[in-house]
Every structure is written in structure tokens, then in C-alpha cells.
Amino acid sequence: MTETILANANIVLPTEVITGSLVMRGGMIADIAAGTAVPPDAIDCEGDLVMPGLVELHTDNIERHLQPRPAVDWPHGAAILAHDAELCSVGVTTVFDALRVGSVVSDGKTNYGEYARQLADELLQMRAANALRISHFIHLRAEVCSETLIEELDKFGADDRIGIVSLMDHTPGERQFRDLAQLRTYVRGKHGLTEDEFLAHVESQIALRERLGADHEKAAVAAARRFGATLASHDDTTAAQVARSVGHGVQFAEFPTTFEAAEACRAHGIAVMMGAPNLIRGGSHSGNVAAHVLADADLLDIVSSDYVPSSLLGSALFLGDLWGDVARGIRTVTANPACAVGLTDRGRLIPGARADLLRVRRAATSGSGSGSVLGVWVKGDRVG
């Protein structure tokens, strides 16, 4: 049985950091011991951090590899491999790849079509062929303001490794797009719409939500139960929206847009997830609540890299510095997200846990919230 020993490391345990050594054997963590001794067959970590592998619940990074330029479609196999390698290089060892379900096919320039079933098949095939370095699950982003959500959900089943279904609602005037000025900038810039075309788009989307939204929301909640997946909400803005999430059985809230919504989530036992780019930049690019404000108020549980994979590790180190508790910061990207989706075998460095872990060297500048990933192990095998 292959054995790897990491010694002379600052080991990030669930609630503290100790200087010691960690033994991996048979894909599991076999032992953790305090001390500075470096056995002859061990890797001397020279005081670097050894921590659990990062658990990423929401990233659409794969889409950037599928379409590296507007109207450029990259071969899917190559895109998936590049996405997998990129996540591995920044310390992510478990990812829930976010794929949209629910399309709009009758709204002129702003049409967007189905892709999730085909891409999920390709991901799962590559996983079965042991072509991927890290552990992949599927996160279905269920767009309730769409035309085809129910039909697309019906193409998935309990064997598709669907770990999360999130309730997405991008209706103009609601949630993330409560501010129509923000939506105007985004949609007109992306699709080249005139003002009249933008106003027609807003009207058609609102009508679509009124016609199909309730049925779509109900179908997405039922699908999560059918798949055995964790249900998440997205962009909760008001206490009333959080109350609806509670009624659906939501377990965690992705990117609540207001302090009010985050407070309501905490009151109802719903974990709050915010974006690492928001945290590192010091604010939301959409004008929503700043993640550091929630962190200061003890209303932040989980961090997601969202659209910048390398930001996940940096955000955890940043939070560790902010809170004066490295272990607590690291939990936001390891144990907390794993717990939110029911993965009890990873996210913590304890004997008997799956040996997904990292060696990280902090940047020389204190408080920078940055670090270099010097080693990545998945089930005890070095993959990066």
C-alpha cells in the first residue's frame, strides 16, 4: 500500500493549526502527529501549510474554456481537460460544475439554447475513463425564467452525479437584476441591443416569468428531490424570498444580494455562500452587498470562486487573516461547503478521511491573502 508522509508542516486541522506530520495510506489519512521531526522517507514541508483540498460548489469556469472568445466553440474534450487541470493547479480537489438548464429560444437576439445534457455526458464519460485529476459533480442551475426548464430537467436522473440544484431567477427587476440600470448595461453590452430592443426584452422576460415561473420553480424543487441533490437558492434579496427558500427546503444560499437576506438566512439555518472575487475586490461588481461586510458580521459560511478559480484559496487565507483564525478561514472553502452538500468523507484533515489535501506556501507579504499551491493530492495520489 502506497504511503506518503508530509512532515514539518503547519497542519490545518478543523479548529486549529499545529506543527506536525500527516501520513496518507491507501487513499486515506492514516495518522496526524505533532512535532517537527522529518523521517527519512517524508516530504519536508519546511513549515508550509498542509490543508484539506478545496471544495468548490459553484463555478461556470468550464464555459470559459468551451467558448474562449465570442462565437468560438472549443472542442469539448480539450475544454474539460483544461478546466480540470486549472482547478487542480489552484487547489480545488472537488468541484460541482455549474451547468444551466432552462433555455429561451423565441426572444430574438437574446436567445440561448440547451447544452447541459450533452456536456454532462461528456464530463461523466471522461470521469469514468479516469481522465480527470479531481472529483467532479454536477450542479444544475435551474433557470425558472426560461421556456424549456422542465423538458431539460427530465433528461437527467439519479445516476448523473447531480449534487446541487439551484433555483435561478434572472427576471428583470428581481434579485440580481433588481436594478434595471445594471441589467441594461449587461444585456445591451452583451447582445448589442438598441434601447427599444432592451425594453422589449424586459417586457418579454417578465411575461415569461409570470406565465411559467411558478411551474418551473416547483419542477426544480421536485427534481432536486428526485436526484437526491442539495437544493440551493440564488441571489436572495429580501426576507420574503428567503422565507420561500425555507419552504422549498433550501440548504444554502448562493450570493445573497443584501444584508437583510443574509440575516434572514442565518435566522433560518441556511448557510450563506458568497463569491471570492467580491471578497478580494472589496465589493460586488453588480452593486450588491460586499462579502467582507457579511464576514465582519459573522454572516459568511462558504466561499465560491464563481468566475475566478484562483480566488478561492486567496479568499480563505484573507478570511483567516481578517478573523485572526486560519482554520476558520480555511473551513469556508473545505469543511463548510462539503457539509452543505452532505460530503462527509472530505474537507477535514482527520484520520479516516479521504486524503484530498494541499501543500500551500503563504506569500511573503503578510495579510496579502495569497499563497502558492506546491502540491495537490487526491485520494492520496499526487496530481499537481
N, C-alpha and C positions, 0 to 999 in steps of 0.2 A: 504494500500500500504506500503510495507516494506521500511523503511528509515534507512540509515546508515550515521553517521556523523564522519568524521575524523578531529580531531581538533589539535591545537598546532603543526602544520606541516609546513615544508618548501615545499610549493606547487610549482611545476614546471609548470608554465604557458607557452604559446607558445614562449614568448620572454623574460621572467623574472622569478625570483623566489621570492615568497612572503611568509611571515609567516601568516598563517590563517587557515581557516576550509573549508571543502568541504562536501556537502550534496549529497548523492545518493538516488534517489527515483524512483521506477518504472523502473529500469534498465538504467536510465539516470542520468547525472549530473544535479542536480536541482539548486544548488547555490554554489558560492565560495565567501568567505568574508575574509577580512584581520583582523588580531587580534590574541591574544594569549589565549582568553577565551576558557575554556573547559566545555561545557554543561554537565549536569549530565548523559545524555544518550549517550555521544560521546565517541569515542575511542581516548585516549590521545596518540598522536604520538610522544611526547617527542622530538620534533624537527627533526624527521626523514623526509626524502624526500617523498613526495607523487607525483607520476608522471604517465603519461599515460602508459598503458600496452605496451610491446614491440611488434613490428610488424616485423616478420621475413619473408623475401621474398625468401630466397634460403637456404634450408638445406636438405641434404640427410641423416640426423640423423636416420630416420626411418630404413634405410638399415642396420645400425649397430645393431639395435635390431632384425631385421629379420635374420641376419647372424652374431651372436656374435663371432663365430670362423669360420675359413675357412672350407667350406663343412658342416657346421652345420646350418640347417634350423629351425628357431624357429617358433612355431605356430603363425600365423599372428595376430589373435585377441589379444593375450597376448603382442605381439610386439608393436602393435599400441597403446594399453593402456599404456605400459611402456614409449613409445616415447611421448605420450600426457602428461603424468604425469611429465616426466623430463622437458619438455619445460615449463610447468606451474610452476615448482619449481624454475626456473631461471628467471621468469618474462615475458615470452612470452605469450601473450594472443591472438594473431592472427598469424597463420603460413601458409605459402604456401609450402606444402610438395613437394619436387622436385623428380619427377619420370621420369626416362629415357624412351623415345620412340625412336625406331630405334635399331635394333639388327644386329649382324653378326653371321651367322650360318655355314659358309663354310671356316673358316680360322684356322682350326686345333686347337691347344692348346688355342688360344686366343678367341675362340667363346664366345659369351654371348647372352642370349636369352631374350624373351619378358616376362615382368612381370607387366607392368604399368596398364593395363586394370583391371586385377584381383585385384590388390592392391587398385586401386581407388574405385572399387565396395565395397570392404571391409571397406575402410575408410568412404565412404558415407553412408553405412548401419549403421555403428556404430554412426555416427553423427546423423542420423535420429532417432536412438534409444536413443538419449541423453546420450550416454555412455562416451562422451568425455568432458573434462573440458574446453577446449579452442576452439577457432574458427579455423576451418581447411578449406583451399582452396587447389586446385591442381595446381602445377607448372609443366608443361610438358617440359622436357629438350629434345629438338628435335635434335638428333644426325644425322647430314647430311652425315657424313662419315659412312654409315651403309647400310644394304641391305633391310631393311623392314620398313623404316620410314613411307612411305605413307600408307601402309596397317595398321600399328598400329595407326596412326592418324585417319584413317577412322572409328575406333571403338569408338571414342569419339564424344560427341555432346555438344550442348549449355546448357544442363541441368546438366552437370557434375562438376559445380563449378570450372571450369578452369579459374584461374585468370591471369596466366602468361604462355606464350610460349617463351622459349629462344632458340636462334639459337646456337647450339653447333657444333664445328668443331675440332675434335681431330686428324686431318690428320697429320702424321709425317712431321715435317718441317714447320708447320704452328702454329700460335697463341701460346697456352700454351706449345706446343711441338716443337717450333721453334728450340730449342737446342736439337739435336738428342742424345747428351750425357745424358741429363736429361731423355729423353724418354727411352733410353737403360737401365738406372738404374731402372726405374719404371717397364717397361714391363718384362725385364729379371728376376727381383726380384719377381714380382707377379706371373708369369707363368712358371718360371724355363726354359726359352728358352736358347738354345745354341746361339752363335753369328750368325751362318748361319741361324738358325730359326728366329732370330730377324730381320736380313736383309731381309729375305723373307716376314716377316710380314710387314715391312715398305713398301716394293715394292707393296704388295697386297693392302694395305690401300691407298696408293697414287693412284693406278689404280682404286680403288673403288670410290674415291672422284672424279676422272676425269670422270668416267662413269655416276655416279648418283647424284653427289653433287649439281649441278645446279637445277635439277628437285626437289630434296629434299628441298633445300632452298626455292624454290618457293612454294612448297606444305606447308611448315611450316608457311610461312607468310600468305598464304591463310587460313590455319586452325585457326590461331590466330584471324583473322577477323571473321571467321565463329563461333568461340566460344565466341566472344565478349571479348577476353582476351588481356591483355597488352603484347606487343612484346618487348623482351629484346635481346640484343646481349651478347656474352660471349667471354671473352679473346681477345677483340680487341687489336691489336698490332701496327698497322700503321694507318696513317691518311686516307689512301685509304680504309682500312677496315671500318673505321668509316663512311666515305662517303657512302659506300654501306649500312651500317646500317641506315643512314639517309634516303636513298631511299626506304628502306623497311618500314619505319615508326617506328623504334625502339624508345622506350620511356626512357629506362635506360640501362646502360652498366654494366654488371656483370664482375668485376675483370679485367679491362683493364690492360695489362701486361707492358705497357710503359708509361712514362711521355708524350710522343708525342700523344698517343692515348687518354689519359685523357684530354689533352689540346684541342684536336680536338672535343671530346665530349662536353666540355664546350662551345666551339665556336658555336656548332650546337644545343645547348639547350638540350642535352641528359644528364640526371642525371648519376653521376658516383657512383657506388657501389663497395666497397672494403671489404675484409674479416677481421673480428675481430681478428682471430689468427695472421694474418700478422701484424696488428697494435700492438697487445700486445707483440708479439715476437720480434718486431722491424724490421721485414723483411719477405719476401716471402720465403717459403720453396722450391719453384721452381726456385728461382733466378730472379723473376720478380720485377717490381718496388715496393718499400716499401710504404705501406699505409701512414705512417707518413710523407713521402716526399710530397705526394699529399695533406695531411691535412695542412702541412705548407704552401703550395702554393695555398690554398683555392680551391682545385680541388676535394674535397671529400664531397659527399652529403648524401650517405646512407651507412650503415654498415650492414653486414650479418654475422651471427655466422658461416656459412659454415659447418664445421665439429666439432665445439666445442660449444654446446649450451650455456654454462655458460659464454662464452666470450662476448656475445652481450651486456649485461649490463655493464660489466667491460670496454668495448671499449668506450661506450658512456660517462661514468664517466671519463675515461682517456682523451677523447677529450675535455670534459668540463674543465678539469684542464689545458690541453695544450692551449686551446683558451682563458682561463680565462672567460668562459661563459658557465655555467652549462646548461642553457636552450638550447643553440645552440648544445651542445654535445648530449643532450637527443633527440633533433629533428632528429638526424641521424638514430635513431632506432625506432622512433614513427611517428611523423608527416610527415617526408620526405618519408619514404617507403610507408606510407598509401596514400599519394598524388600521388606517382608514379604509383600506380595501381588503382587509382580512388576511394579509400575508404574514403569518406568524413565524415563518421559518427564516426570516431575514430582517435586516435593518438594525440589528443589535449585535454587538460583539459579546457573546456569551457561549460557553461550552455547549455543544449540541446544535448550535445554529448553523445554517448554511454558510460556507466560507466565501461570501462575496465581500471583498474588502479592498481598501486602498492604502497606499503609502503616499502621503502628501507633505511637501516641504513648504512651510509658510514663507511668504515674501519677506525680504529684509526690512521693509518699511512697516513698522507696527501700525495696526489699525487700518491697513490698506484693504482688508477683506479679500486678499488674493493668496493663491497658493498654487504650486506646481504639482501635478499628478505624476509621481515617479514610478508607480506600479499599480496594476489592476489585476485582481484575482476574482474569478467567477467559479464557484464550486471548487475552490482550491487550485484551479488551473490558472496560470498566469496568461492573461490575454492582452495585456497592454503595459 
